Every structure is written in C-alpha cells, then in structure tokens.
Amino acid sequence: MHRSSKHTSRTNRRRSKGVAAVEFALIVPLLLVILFGIIDFGFMLYDKAMLTNAAREGARAGIVLRNPYMSVADIQGVAGNYCQEKMIRLGGSGDCVVTVNRPAEPKSLDDKLEVSVEYTYDGPIVTLIGLIGGSLDLGTMRSRAVMKYE
C-alpha cells in the first residue's frame, strides 16, 4: 500500500506540472497583449502631449510682433517641424496636418491666431483595436491653440 500511494503522489505532481504549463501557455498571450497595450497607450499619450506643444509652438511663433507678421506657411512650418522632431513613429509616415486660421492682417491686440494640428497615431495595439472594432477611429488626435497677437 505504501508503494501505490507513492506512485499516485508522483503522478499527481506530474499532472499538476503539466496543468501549470498549459495554463501558462493560455495566459501568456493575454498578458503580452496587456503589456504591449500599456506601452502603446503610453506612446499615444506622449504623442498627444507633443501634438499640443506643436500647436502651441506654432501659435506662439505666429503672434510675436514682427514686421511683417509670419506667413501662414511659416507658422505651419514651425508646428510641422516640431511634430517631425518630437513624435514617436512606430509604423507609417505619421505626418502632422497643420491648419492656421488668422485674420488677413492683424490690426489690434484683440485679433486671434488659431493653430490646429491633426495627427494619426498608428501603434500596433491601436491598429488592432481599430481592425476589430471596425469604424472606431482611436488613432486620430487633434490639438488646437488660440492666442492673441502681441
């Protein structure tokens, strides 16, 4: 009787090791998706902060008093260069689209300059969620800065 209890004990240990390996194999993909999702979301938040800074930099450059004021193309260049230098790109081109709305010729300090920047983030997890979710547009980010002329 002593032998058979020893045999079943060994068999149970082998089975529990096998069960642990199977459970681990089932859980690892889910844990990896969660881990990479957290990293991808962090990159996305960083890019959103840089997008906000790009709009702010473009607006700040455009409102500073100079004669003549900066052209729309120059303001777009400032914001676009900021995006080009600071954004994290994991896949596609990731170009920022900069839109400038300003009066034809600023005449008073109450005139406002508006700089909008749009960017499509294409990280792997966001892209995967977009494919699963169909028409979800998770990767498109926009930022806008409005400042008065100095």
Contacts in CASP RR format, 6 or more apart in sequence:
PFRMAT RR
TARGET T0000
AUTHOR 0000-0000-0000
METHOD contacts of the structure
MODEL  1
MHRSSKHTSRTNRRRSKGVAAVEFALIVPLLLVILFGIIDFGFMLYDKAM
LTNAAREGARAGIVLRNPYMSVADIQGVAGNYCQEKMIRLGGSGDCVVTV
NRPAEPKSLDDKLEVSVEYTYDGPIVTLIGLIGGSLDLGTMRSRAVMKYE
33 125 0 8 1.000
36 124 0 8 1.000
36 125 0 8 1.000
37 125 0 8 1.000
40 90 0 8 1.000
40 123 0 8 1.000
40 124 0 8 1.000
40 125 0 8 1.000
40 126 0 8 1.000
41 125 0 8 1.000
43 88 0 8 1.000
43 90 0 8 1.000
43 121 0 8 1.000
43 123 0 8 1.000
44 121 0 8 1.000
44 123 0 8 1.000
44 126 0 8 1.000
44 139 0 8 1.000
44 141 0 8 1.000
46 88 0 8 1.000
47 87 0 8 1.000
47 88 0 8 1.000
47 119 0 8 1.000
47 121 0 8 1.000
47 141 0 8 1.000
48 141 0 8 1.000
48 143 0 8 1.000
50 82 0 8 1.000
50 83 0 8 1.000
50 86 0 8 1.000
50 87 0 8 1.000
51 83 0 8 1.000
51 87 0 8 1.000
51 96 0 8 1.000
51 117 0 8 1.000
51 119 0 8 1.000
51 141 0 8 1.000
51 142 0 8 1.000
51 143 0 8 1.000
52 143 0 8 1.000
52 145 0 8 1.000
53 82 0 8 1.000
53 86 0 8 1.000
54 79 0 8 1.000
54 80 0 8 1.000
54 82 0 8 1.000
54 83 0 8 1.000
54 86 0 8 1.000
54 96 0 8 1.000
54 98 0 8 1.000
54 117 0 8 1.000
54 143 0 8 1.000
55 79 0 8 1.000
55 115 0 8 1.000
55 116 0 8 1.000
55 117 0 8 1.000
55 143 0 8 1.000
55 144 0 8 1.000
55 145 0 8 1.000
56 115 0 8 1.000
56 145 0 8 1.000
57 78 0 8 1.000
57 79 0 8 1.000
57 82 0 8 1.000
58 75 0 8 1.000
58 77 0 8 1.000
58 78 0 8 1.000
58 79 0 8 1.000
58 82 0 8 1.000
58 98 0 8 1.000
58 115 0 8 1.000
58 145 0 8 1.000
59 75 0 8 1.000
59 113 0 8 1.000
59 114 0 8 1.000
59 115 0 8 1.000
59 145 0 8 1.000
59 146 0 8 1.000
59 147 0 8 1.000
60 145 0 8 1.000
60 147 0 8 1.000
61 70 0 8 1.000
61 74 0 8 1.000
61 75 0 8 1.000
61 78 0 8 1.000
62 69 0 8 1.000
62 70 0 8 1.000
62 74 0 8 1.000
62 75 0 8 1.000
62 78 0 8 1.000
62 113 0 8 1.000
63 113 0 8 1.000
63 147 0 8 1.000
63 148 0 8 1.000
63 149 0 8 1.000
63 150 0 8 1.000
64 70 0 8 1.000
64 150 0 8 1.000
65 149 0 8 1.000
65 150 0 8 1.000
69 105 0 8 1.000
69 106 0 8 1.000
69 149 0 8 1.000
70 78 0 8 1.000
72 100 0 8 1.000
72 102 0 8 1.000
75 98 0 8 1.000
75 100 0 8 1.000
75 102 0 8 1.000
75 113 0 8 1.000
75 115 0 8 1.000
76 98 0 8 1.000
76 100 0 8 1.000
77 98 0 8 1.000
79 96 0 8 1.000
79 98 0 8 1.000
79 115 0 8 1.000
79 117 0 8 1.000
80 96 0 8 1.000
80 98 0 8 1.000
80 117 0 8 1.000
83 95 0 8 1.000
83 96 0 8 1.000
83 98 0 8 1.000
83 117 0 8 1.000
83 119 0 8 1.000
84 95 0 8 1.000
84 96 0 8 1.000
87 94 0 8 1.000
87 96 0 8 1.000
87 119 0 8 1.000
90 122 0 8 1.000
90 123 0 8 1.000
90 124 0 8 1.000
91 122 0 8 1.000
91 123 0 8 1.000
92 122 0 8 1.000
94 119 0 8 1.000
94 120 0 8 1.000
94 121 0 8 1.000
94 122 0 8 1.000
95 119 0 8 1.000
96 117 0 8 1.000
96 118 0 8 1.000
96 119 0 8 1.000
97 117 0 8 1.000
97 118 0 8 1.000
97 119 0 8 1.000
98 115 0 8 1.000
98 116 0 8 1.000
98 117 0 8 1.000
99 115 0 8 1.000
99 116 0 8 1.000
99 117 0 8 1.000
99 118 0 8 1.000
100 113 0 8 1.000
100 114 0 8 1.000
100 115 0 8 1.000
100 116 0 8 1.000
101 113 0 8 1.000
101 114 0 8 1.000
101 115 0 8 1.000
101 116 0 8 1.000
102 111 0 8 1.000
102 112 0 8 1.000
102 113 0 8 1.000
102 114 0 8 1.000
103 111 0 8 1.000
103 112 0 8 1.000
106 113 0 8 1.000
106 149 0 8 1.000
108 149 0 8 1.000
109 148 0 8 1.000
109 149 0 8 1.000
109 150 0 8 1.000
110 148 0 8 1.000
111 148 0 8 1.000
111 149 0 8 1.000
112 146 0 8 1.000
112 147 0 8 1.000
112 148 0 8 1.000
112 149 0 8 1.000
113 146 0 8 1.000
113 147 0 8 1.000
113 148 0 8 1.000
113 149 0 8 1.000
114 144 0 8 1.000
114 145 0 8 1.000
114 146 0 8 1.000
115 144 0 8 1.000
115 145 0 8 1.000
116 142 0 8 1.000
116 143 0 8 1.000
116 144 0 8 1.000
117 142 0 8 1.000
117 143 0 8 1.000
117 144 0 8 1.000
118 140 0 8 1.000
118 141 0 8 1.000
118 142 0 8 1.000
119 140 0 8 1.000
119 141 0 8 1.000
119 142 0 8 1.000
120 139 0 8 1.000
120 140 0 8 1.000
120 141 0 8 1.000
121 139 0 8 1.000
121 140 0 8 1.000
121 141 0 8 1.000
122 139 0 8 1.000
126 138 0 8 1.000
126 139 0 8 1.000
129 136 0 8 1.000
129 138 0 8 1.000
130 136 0 8 1.000
130 138 0 8 1.000
END
